[in-house]
């Protein structure tokens, strides 16, 4: 199944010993958010592979286990965004948490 997303940006957090290809050896960096061009889920595995354009403008299929979500940007069509240009709370996942209130 092939899926196309509009505006999802992902960052690389390479899983040691994870599935190939390893993103950091394939032209990706830790300081960039990459636009998901699509996603495919081969039937022979439970992993999904995102279609991303690396820093050398090559198109790669990278396993979801190496990736973390950054932001949804429907107003942007760039293949890559510097993480430094994004709100840090979104990049490292430290959004404020609302207290949970249970009814009596």
N, C-alpha and C positions, 0 to 999 in steps of 0.2 A: 504494500500500500504506500503510495506517495502522497504527502501532504504538503501544502504550501502555506506559509504563514506570512502575515503582513505586519512587520514592525517589531518582531521579537529579536532582542539582542542578547547574546550569550558571552560569557567570559570563560577562558580556559583555566581549569584547575586539574592539571594532569594527574591521573590516578597511577601511582607507582605500580609497574608491572601490569598495567591495564591493557585493554585490547588495542591492537594495531589498527591504523597508524597512530603513533604518539604525536599529539599536536605540536609540542615544543620542538620536535625534530622535523616537523613538516611545514615550517614557515609561519607558525602562529606564535603570539607572544602573550605574556601575562598582563600587559598594560593596555590591552585593546579589547573592546566589545565588538563582537562579530554579528552581523545581521544573519539570521537564519533564513536561508533562501528556500528551504524545504526540509522535509524529514521523510525518511523511509524506514520501515520496519520489516526486515526480511523475515520470512516465515520460519526459518531454521534457527532463529535466536530470539531471546526476549529483549535484546537491546534495540534501541532505535539509533539511527545514524542521521545526524543533521548535516545538511549541505551548507557549507560555509566557504567564503572566499578568503584565502590567507593573505598575508602581507606582501606576497609576490604575485597577487592576482590569479592564483591557481585555485581551482575549485576542488574541494576535498569532502569526503564523507567521514565525519568524526563521530565516534561513539558518544552517546549521551552521558556515559559515566565520567567523561573527561570535562564536562561542561556544567556551568551554573548559570541560572538566569540573571539578567541584569535589569532590563527595563523593556517596556513596550513603547515604541515610538512610531505612531502612525503618521506623524508629520515629517518623517525623515526617510530618505531612501539610500543613504550612504551604506556601502558594504561594511565599513568599519568606523568606529568612534573611539577616540582615546578615553579610557576610563577616567582620566583626570578631568575631563569636560563634563562628567556626570555627577550628580549629587552623590556624595560618598555614602550616605545612608542607604541608597538603593544598591550600590556596588557591593557593600559588605553585609547587607541584610540586617542592618540595625535600625529598622523603623521603630517608632515608639509603639509600645504594647499597651493596649487599653486594658484596664483592670476588668476581670471577669466578675460579674455580679450575678449571683444565683438568687432566684426569688425565694421568699420564705414559704 
